[in-house]
Amino acid sequence: MGPIATLLLDLDDTLLDHSGRAGVLVATGEELAARHPEIEPASLVAANRSAFPGFWAEVEDDWCAGRLDADEMQRGLWAAMLASLSLDVGIADDAAATYRRLEGASTRLYDDAIPLLRRARERGVRVAVLTNGPGVSQRAKAEHAGLLEYVDAVVVSGDVGSAKPDPGCYAAALRILGAEPAGAAHVGDLLSVDVAGALAAGIGAVWLNRAGAPGDGAIRPDLEVRSLREVEALLAG
């Protein structure tokens, strides 16, 4: 993979650090328990781990197409979690609103995000955030994180009609940037989504593997990195 002249970056768990989700779940439970004493805060982490895979399988297409916004998704997930604990699903609205408020206050950019974006700007590299989800929700998340001043575009699957790993999503981002596949690369944390899609789109595929997880022999990134700081050395200019 040659120097990167056009950089596409995943948003969640690549630029945005969501590693505190378990703590947010417990904090949400503690607030809810004051209003709904039947809730045991510590049980929510296990309930989320159990309920999320099946729930996500049901809603992923709607989320990526923009037919389901972040508030609706959280309400649905909380209803599934509460049902798994034999609790009143009528609490879901309160739970989802509380979780969203606490999550928004706790989510931060990774420390290596802004240095990479600044270096890209200095070198004249075109940059877009490329993320799956509904346009309004994901754009608001990027704006809240302070990303808009550092990127040329925020490209969201719900707006362009194609979601990662579909190559059309990457093509849409390049079209918006006025860029060609040559010299372009995408950086993301999910092999099956970010990396597989970039490979299919014919652009550089960089796997951000912060935790050092084992790879998948069927999906081979062009490059594996542990930090976005490693990407800085790959920028053209």
Protein Blocks (a to p, Z undefined) as FASTA:
>chain_A
ZZdfbdcddfehplpccklmmmmmmmmmmmmmmmmmmbcfklmmmmmmmmmmmmmmmmmm
mmmnopacfklmmmmmmmmmmmmnopafklmmmmmmmmmmmmmmmpccdfklmmmmmmmm
mnopacddddeddfklmmmmmmmnopmmmpcbdcdfklnopacfbfklmmmmmmmnopaf
ehpacddfbfklmmmmmmmnopacddddfkopacdfkbccfbdcfbfklmmmmpgZZ
